[in-house]
Amino acid sequence: MDEITVEQMAGSIGTERVSDWVEVTQTMIDRFAEATGDHQFIHVDPERAAQTPFGGTIAHGFLSLSLMPMLAAKTDMPKIHGVKMGVNYGGNKVRFLTPVRSGKRVRGRFKLLKFAERKPGVWEQVQEYVLEIEGEDKPALIAEWIALVYV
């Protein structure tokens, strides 16, 4: 993996990176339900969920959103020299467009929208995150996500 400076990162606005495909399994969905306490039947009861317009269980929207760090790690995003840590700062917008059915494969498409120094040693990174579903026309979600990068 390449290592670049913060200035080089700031100069790469508009760069897009795409992750590998990852399967969203029923086990992942069930574990997310356990972790969050969201046991709505459309997520955890395949028999009942089959009777809905979804035709089966679907991943939680927040599970789809939470795949962002894992999928970002599955891209060719360069490492920034001297980074001590990065933290989530929040989102400007998140839209859940298409449910992810259990067993479907997804991938993340990341586009760097902003990388600017907020104060000495702290950089604000804004990325567009699109979660694509293999074989689907519309993505699962589109988010504009902010991270703070400490150098």
Residue pairs with C-beta under 8 A, 6 or more apart in sequence:
1 76
1 78
1 79
2 78
2 79
3 78
3 79
3 80
3 81
4 12
4 78
4 79
4 80
4 81
5 80
5 81
6 80
6 81
6 82
6 115
6 117
6 123
6 149
6 151
9 78
9 80
9 112
9 115
9 123
9 125
10 115
10 116
10 117
10 123
12 112
12 115
13 112
13 113
13 114
13 115
14 111
14 112
14 113
15 111
15 112
16 109
16 110
16 111
16 112
17 75
17 76
17 77
17 109
17 110
18 75
18 107
18 108
18 109
18 110
19 71
19 72
19 73
19 74
19 75
19 107
19 108
19 109
19 110
20 74
20 107
21 105
21 106
21 107
21 134
22 67
22 70
22 71
22 74
22 105
22 106
22 107
23 103
23 104
23 105
24 59
24 63
24 64
24 67
24 100
24 101
24 102
24 103
24 104
24 105
24 106
25 102
25 103
26 46
26 57
26 102
26 103
28 59
28 63
29 43
29 44
29 57
29 58
29 59
29 60
29 63
29 102
30 44
32 38
32 43
32 59
32 60
32 62
32 63
32 66
33 39
33 43
33 44
33 60
36 60
36 62
38 60
38 62
41 48
41 49
42 48
42 49
42 52
42 54
42 57
42 58
43 49
43 57
43 58
43 59
43 60
44 57
45 57
46 56
46 57
46 102
49 55
49 56
49 57
49 58
50 56
54 99
54 101
55 101
56 101
56 102
56 103
57 101
57 102
58 99
58 100
58 101
58 102
59 99
59 100
59 101
59 102
59 140
61 96
61 141
64 96
64 100
64 106
64 131
64 140
64 141
65 94
65 131
65 141
65 143
67 106
67 108
67 131
68 108
68 129
68 131
68 143
68 145
71 106
71 107
71 108
71 110
71 131
72 108
72 110
74 108
75 108
75 110
77 110
80 149
80 151
82 151
83 149
83 150
83 151
84 150
84 151
85 149
85 150
86 125
86 147
86 148
86 149
86 150
87 147
87 148
87 150
88 145
88 146
88 147
89 124
89 146
89 147
89 148
90 145
90 146
91 143
91 144
91 145
91 146
92 126
92 144
92 145
92 146
93 142
93 143
93 144
94 141
94 142
94 143
94 144
95 141
95 142
95 143
96 140
96 141
97 138
97 139
97 140
97 141
97 142
98 133
98 136
98 138
98 139
98 140
99 140
100 106
100 131
100 133
100 140
104 133
104 134
104 135
104 136
105 133
105 134
106 131
106 132
106 133
106 134
106 140
107 131
107 132
107 134
108 129
108 130
108 131
108 132
109 128
109 129
109 130
109 131
109 132
110 127
110 128
110 129
110 130
111 127
111 128
111 130
112 125
112 126
112 127
113 126
113 127
113 128
113 144
114 124
114 125
114 126
115 123
115 124
115 125
115 126
115 149
116 123
116 124
117 123
117 124
118 124
118 148
121 150
121 151
122 148
122 149
122 150
122 151
123 148
123 149
123 150
123 151
124 146
124 147
124 148
124 149
125 146
125 147
125 148
125 149
126 144
126 145
126 146
127 144
127 145
127 147
128 142
128 143
128 144
128 145
129 141
129 142
129 143
129 144
129 145
130 139
130 141
130 142
130 143
131 139
131 140
131 141
131 142
132 139
132 140
133 139
133 140
